[in-house]
């Protein structure tokens, strides 16, 4: 499975540590930028790249910026993306079990690298429950996306 990862300058150091961590666990990691620390970069550029890849090609995505909010907003604009800003392992598990999120957003300003690694490990290792009510809700999200595309 490919994990696409992207971060702006505020999440850059987190991204570099997480890439190394995921590679050490045997995952294929595709870095969608930024390739270098640039305090003038803009989070929408990297969120778009990751969300586009996950939307079209599948897999999972991880986005990291200062608050996590901006990246989450951008990612959720893409069809088929269920992105969530997660701050702890329990929330990551619920987001995957109930909502089958395919992009995880992390806030570098509020979440340590070590806590981020724990969140990511639990998120990747958790499966969607497949419960009827959760499938029904995801279907409704997909229907909303389709209606909006056809406006």
Buried (B, 14 or more C-beta within 10 A) or exposed (E): EBBBBBBBBBBBBBBBBBBEBBEEEEBEBBBBBBEEEEEEBEBBBBBBBBBBBBBEEEBBBBBBBBBBEBBBBBBBBBEEBBBBBBBEBEBBBBBBBBBBBBBBBBBBEEBEBEBBBBBBBBBBEBEBBEEEEBEEBBEEBEEEBEEEEEE
